[in-house]
Amino acid sequence: MDTVSQGGVRLAYFAVVFAVMAGWEHFAPRRASSATRRQRWPGNLLLALSGAVLVRIVSPIGAVGIALFAESGGWGLSPLLSIPTHTAAVLSFVLLDLAVYLQHRAFHAVGPLWHLHRVHHADKDIDVTTGARFHPVEILISLGVKGLVIVALGAPAASVMVFEILLNATAMFNHANARIPLALDRLLRLVVVTPDMHRVHHSIHPIETGRNFGFNLPFWDRFFGTYTEQPKAGHEDMVIGLPQFIDEPRTARLMWMLTSPLAGK
């Protein structure tokens, strides 16, 4: 599959999942929003678009192209150890998800990386567009991390394609302001990060911001001791965002999002 076809497939999945989540939020919201979609969505979506354009310019082949390149050269542990394709695909998916979890924790722990990542956390509401609100440089760094893991593992390109599509879809799902019955949520979070599970991570309280880092698979937070079931204030009453930006009206504007990492501590 060439890069144009890859982009078309991913865009189609993005559009479908986005439409489903946006409709779900509209008809069954989990929380009352503090701002309208008209106030928040243009900046969030334009930031996502700027990230997509930067990645297309810097690395037009993307993660799947990197996997195809590694496959053509026989690079990575999978061909070196003659791991069967299906086993390599499953292992690659799981280990790529672990890499994303560890990368997420690093973006919270390392100052310059946090300056990039706090653009995501400065959103004062959390909904489907928050799942795409990442600084373009953070997206580029993330691609670099995934690229290194893909080459080291010799990850099959098909597995990488599935991972990229699901990571994008679950990011929109677990950021959605969508109501799920509590009993169903308890079952779902055994296999996937749910909106109620991830929303804790966007709490204004630093202790809760340092919890529930997972995007896709829910196991890593439990394994590494970063799992919290519910926010102390409850989902309806918890405050979303960062303390230093809670009264800053510019956080919904594209120019603020792009330049915020340069603003120091």
Order of alpha helices (4+ residues) and beta strands (2+ residues): alpha-alpha-alpha-alpha-alpha-alpha-alpha-alpha-alpha-alpha-alpha-alpha-alpha
